Amino acid sequence: MIAVTGGAGFIGSAIIRSLNLRGITDILVVEEHELSSEKKKNLEFLKFSRVVEAGEFLSSYGKGKIKPGAVFHMGACSSTTETDREYIMRVNYHYTREIAQAAAASSSRFIYASSAATYGDGTLGFSDEHSRLKEYTPLNLYGESKHLFDIYALESGLLESIAGIKYFNVYGPNEYHKKSMRSFVVKAYEQIQNEGEIRLFKSYRDDIGDGEQRRDFLYIKDAADMTLHFFDNPGICGIFNAGTGIARTWNSLARSVFSAMGISARIKYVDMPEELRGQYQYYTCADTAKLLESGYRKETHSLEKGIEDYVRNYLPDRRLGCCDGC
């Protein structure tokens, strides 16, 4: 048996799809709340045993009533604008600690989602070396909650037996339920449909032009594949970046969406909200040296190819299922 927390969510459902493609269906889907209609759709074409409430799963797991061979812990509050510290620490930090401890006690393989948000504004780089872990200062509560668990896992010695994955900007199908936290690819698609243009934030740095802010954009199929790399290799432990290792501009992303839709590009630059300016990342790029050293060698989708697959094969609302190819 395999458990996937947040299994009806974005990365979680993509992991289940990848497991299904291998013929694995004995899967527990763990979710905190009753599934929304959007999350139910994410599971519609997937094969799994049952859905379990997060509290029930933790209680049964901790008492040894269920013994999954592996736990993919993808469940979290992923909102970078969440301001309820008590809630985000309970969901992202304390629950993760308890699940990780239960996994250690039962010798289950434990793979959890960290985040590139732990790196803060990026001025100190994006190294996933453990010796540099405490140097970074996240810009929001979401990043802080992930960062604090990374530090706990290091200081407690858990990182010697588990794998944490710092996902960079992941985009792709099954993110429709994320509302304002959906990737900009789907938002851009909707803007083009509704208004015929894409709006990008202006730059507030003299050395960076409008729309030239850069991100490491990772397609969901690659994110799931990288995650299963650590399932296939249980001896590989620690924290690892998951990204392409290439930073691309928002302008490039916008032009790729227009191209995939067969429409000439029309980009408008708009003011960034005041509340975002102090926590805005102008550059992110995964240092993938450690991932490559761990033996991961598969080529990732280019931004253009990933967006083309997403736009042409999955938007506006087709879901990522177990039989839709690779």
ABEGO torsion letter per residue (X at the ends): XBBBBGAABAAAAAAAAAAAAAGBABBBBBBABBBBAAAAAAAAABBBABBBBAAAAAAAAAAGABBBABBBBABBBABAABABAAAAAAAAAAAAAAAAAAAAAAGBBBBBBBBAAAAEAGAAEABABAAAAAABBBABAAAAAAAAAAAAAAAAGAAAABBBBBBBBBBEBGAAAAEAABBAAAAAAAAAAAAGBBBBBBBABAABBBGABBBBBBBAAAAAAAAAAAAABAABBEBBBBBAGBBBBAAAAAAAAAAAAGBBBBBBBBBBBAAAAAABBABBBBBAAAAAAAGBABBBBBAAAAAAAAAAAAOAABBBBAAAEX
